[in-house]
Amino acid sequence: MSQEILDFLRMIGVNNQFISIYNEVIYINNLKFSRFSRKKEELFISRYPEWKVVRSKLFQKMCVRASRVLSKSLHPKEHIFLEKSCNCEDIALYIILEPYTRKYGVQIIFNDDLDNVLPGDLVKVASTLTLDGEVENIISQMLQGKKIEPTTSDSESWVKMIYPLINIPSTWIETWMDENDFPCEIPHNDMVSHDLIEFLAEYIPDVRENILKSTQFVYDKKQ
């Protein structure tokens, strides 16, 4: 069915590299580049009335932020591991990554446990770490007097991690998932760090983004 849907969308002039397909729903990643006009949506729904087309400015913002990471960390034909679960972060991550199976020809591998996947079966593992999760890790390290190291600097011997959600606030994912009938509440790694960040956010614009950028800059300088 997915190939049939893609063929029809291509026939009516939709660029399917800028849409995501999940459970008979089409999520528009970039309205301009997808060329998915209201008229084309009417044509599509008249042919496939059981399907739904979702236009969300918030989701498009999420995809733009994710693309800044993915354009640098993905290569054509790679195998990408995603944990097979019903967590809202995993679902959001899949929906964001799905069009890259067409953009770059990557293959998404689902499994319950990374230990069940042989080293030769994949190239990279996609993490659900969000902007909030990374900044909470950084603040926690500071409060505990530990050496500050971004989670994104860690690596395993036979697998490379990628972080498509690293620039996306958890609240964006929660709000967007709730709007699409996926009840979502992303857990916090450290409530003390979380509360501190929430306090700072009341007075400092883009505090999460600035903490992450500063940490990455200082860490890279020391390498």
C-alpha positions as CSV (number, residue, x, y, z in Angstrom):
1,M,0.0,0.0,0.0
2,S,2.8,2.5,0.8
3,Q,4.3,2.1,-2.6
4,E,0.9,2.6,-4.2
5,I,0.4,5.8,-2.1
6,L,3.9,7.1,-3.1
7,D,3.2,6.4,-6.7
8,F,-0.1,8.3,-6.6
9,L,1.5,11.2,-4.8
10,R,4.2,11.4,-7.3
11,M,1.7,11.3,-10.1
12,I,-0.2,14.4,-8.7
13,G,3.1,16.3,-8.2
14,V,3.9,15.8,-4.5
15,N,7.6,15.5,-3.6
16,N,7.5,12.5,-1.3
17,Q,10.9,13.3,0.2
18,F,9.3,15.9,2.3
19,I,6.4,13.9,3.8
20,S,6.3,11.2,6.4
21,I,4.0,8.2,6.2
22,Y,2.8,6.4,9.3
23,N,-0.4,4.4,10.0
24,E,-2.4,5.7,7.1
25,V,-1.5,9.3,8.0
26,I,0.7,11.7,5.9
27,Y,2.6,14.2,7.9
28,I,4.0,17.2,5.9
29,N,7.6,17.9,6.8
30,N,8.0,20.9,4.6
31,L,5.0,22.5,3.0
32,K,6.9,24.4,0.3
33,F,9.2,21.7,-0.8
34,S,6.6,18.9,-0.6
35,R,4.3,20.9,-3.0
36,F,1.4,19.3,-1.2
37,S,-1.3,22.0,-1.9
38,R,-4.9,21.9,-0.6
39,K,-6.0,21.0,-4.1
40,K,-3.6,18.0,-4.2
41,E,-4.8,17.0,-0.8
42,E,-8.4,16.9,-2.0
43,L,-7.3,14.7,-5.0
44,F,-5.5,12.4,-2.6
45,I,-8.4,12.1,-0.1
46,S,-10.9,11.5,-2.8
47,R,-8.8,8.5,-3.9
48,Y,-7.9,7.3,-0.4
49,P,-10.7,8.5,2.0
50,E,-9.5,6.4,4.8
51,W,-6.2,8.3,4.9
52,K,-5.5,11.6,6.7
53,V,-3.1,14.5,5.8
54,V,-1.7,16.4,8.8
55,R,-0.4,20.0,8.4
56,S,1.5,21.1,11.5
57,K,3.8,24.1,11.7
58,L,5.3,22.6,14.9
59,F,6.1,19.4,13.2
60,Q,7.7,21.2,10.3
61,K,9.9,23.1,12.8
62,M,10.9,19.8,14.4
63,C,11.8,18.4,11.0
64,V,13.9,21.5,10.2
65,R,15.9,21.1,13.4
66,A,16.3,17.4,12.9
67,S,17.5,17.9,9.3
68,R,20.4,20.0,10.5
69,V,21.7,16.9,12.3
70,L,20.7,14.3,9.8
71,S,22.2,16.1,6.8
72,K,25.6,15.7,8.5
73,S,25.2,12.3,10.1
74,L,23.5,10.2,7.5
75,H,24.9,8.7,4.3
76,P,23.2,6.9,1.4
77,K,22.1,3.3,1.9
78,E,23.0,3.1,5.6
79,H,21.2,0.9,8.0
80,I,19.8,2.7,11.0
81,F,18.7,1.0,14.2
82,L,15.6,2.1,16.0
83,E,14.3,0.6,19.2
84,K,11.0,-1.2,18.7
85,S,8.7,0.3,21.3
86,C,5.5,2.4,21.8
87,N,7.2,5.3,23.6
88,C,6.2,8.6,22.1
89,E,9.9,9.5,21.5
90,D,10.5,6.4,19.4
91,I,7.3,7.0,17.4
92,A,8.3,10.7,16.8
93,L,11.8,9.7,15.8
94,Y,10.5,7.1,13.3
95,I,8.1,9.6,11.7
96,I,10.9,12.2,11.4
97,L,13.3,9.6,9.9
98,E,10.8,7.9,7.6
99,P,11.3,10.2,4.6
100,Y,15.1,9.6,4.7
101,T,14.4,6.1,3.4
102,R,13.5,7.9,0.2
103,K,15.9,10.9,0.4
104,Y,19.0,8.8,1.2
105,G,17.8,5.3,0.7
106,V,18.5,4.4,4.3
107,Q,17.1,1.2,5.8
108,I,15.5,1.4,9.2
109,I,16.0,-1.7,11.4
110,F,13.5,-2.3,14.2
111,N,14.5,-4.5,17.1
112,D,13.6,-4.8,20.8
113,D,17.2,-4.8,21.9
114,L,20.4,-3.6,20.3
115,D,22.2,-6.7,21.7
116,N,20.1,-8.9,19.4
117,V,21.5,-7.1,16.3
118,L,24.8,-8.3,14.9
119,P,27.5,-5.7,14.2
120,G,27.3,-6.3,10.5
121,D,23.6,-5.6,10.4
122,L,23.7,-1.9,10.9
123,V,25.9,1.2,10.6
124,K,24.3,3.6,13.0
125,V,21.9,3.8,16.0
126,A,19.4,6.6,16.2
127,S,19.0,7.9,19.8
128,T,15.8,9.5,21.2
129,L,17.9,12.0,23.2
130,T,16.2,15.4,23.1
131,L,17.5,18.9,23.7
132,D,16.1,18.8,27.3
133,G,17.6,15.4,28.0
134,E,21.1,16.5,26.9
135,V,20.9,19.8,28.8
136,E,19.7,18.0,31.9
137,N,22.7,15.7,31.6
138,I,25.1,18.7,31.3
139,I,23.5,20.5,34.3
140,S,23.6,17.3,36.4
141,Q,27.4,16.9,35.6
142,M,28.0,20.5,36.7
143,L,26.0,20.1,40.0
144,Q,27.9,16.9,40.8
145,G,31.3,18.4,40.1
146,K,32.0,16.0,37.3
147,K,33.8,16.6,34.0
148,I,31.3,18.0,31.6
149,E,31.0,15.9,28.5
150,P,28.1,16.0,26.0
151,T,26.3,12.7,25.6
152,T,26.8,13.1,21.9
153,S,30.6,12.7,22.4
154,D,30.2,9.1,23.6
155,S,30.7,6.2,21.1
156,E,30.7,2.5,21.2
157,S,33.3,0.3,19.6
158,W,31.2,-1.2,16.8
159,V,28.4,1.3,16.4
160,K,28.0,5.0,15.8
161,M,25.2,6.9,17.5
162,I,23.2,9.7,15.8
163,Y,21.0,12.2,17.6
164,P,18.2,13.5,15.3
165,L,16.2,15.0,18.2
166,I,19.1,16.7,20.0
167,N,18.0,20.2,18.9
168,I,14.3,19.6,19.6
169,P,12.8,20.5,23.0
170,S,10.8,17.7,24.7
171,T,7.8,20.0,25.0
172,W,7.6,20.3,21.2
173,I,7.4,16.5,20.9
174,E,4.9,16.2,23.7
175,T,2.6,18.9,22.3
176,W,2.7,17.5,18.7
177,M,2.1,13.9,19.8
178,D,-0.8,15.0,22.0
179,E,-2.3,16.9,19.1
180,N,-2.1,13.7,17.1
181,D,-3.7,11.4,19.7
182,F,-0.5,9.9,21.0
183,P,-0.5,10.6,24.8
184,C,3.0,11.7,25.5
185,E,5.1,12.5,28.6
186,I,8.8,12.3,28.2
187,P,10.6,11.4,31.5
188,H,13.3,13.6,32.9
189,N,16.8,12.3,33.7
190,D,17.2,14.5,36.7
191,M,14.4,16.5,38.3
192,V,16.7,18.9,40.1
193,S,18.4,19.7,36.7
194,H,15.0,20.0,35.1
195,D,13.7,22.4,37.7
196,L,16.8,24.5,37.4
197,I,16.5,24.8,33.7
198,E,12.8,25.6,33.9
199,F,13.7,28.4,36.3
200,L,16.4,29.8,34.1
201,A,14.1,29.6,31.0
202,E,11.8,32.2,32.7
203,Y,14.6,34.8,32.5
204,I,17.0,33.7,29.7
205,P,15.7,33.2,26.1
206,D,16.7,30.0,24.4
207,V,18.6,28.9,27.5
208,R,18.6,25.2,26.5
209,E,20.0,25.9,23.1
210,N,22.6,28.3,24.5
211,I,23.8,25.8,27.2
212,L,24.1,23.1,24.6
213,K,26.0,25.3,22.1
214,S,28.4,26.6,24.8
215,T,29.1,23.1,26.1
216,Q,29.8,21.7,22.6
217,F,32.1,24.7,21.8
218,V,34.1,24.3,25.0
219,Y,34.3,20.5,24.6
220,D,35.5,20.7,21.0
221,K,38.1,23.3,21.9
222,K,39.6,20.9,24.4
223,Q,39.9,18.0,22.0
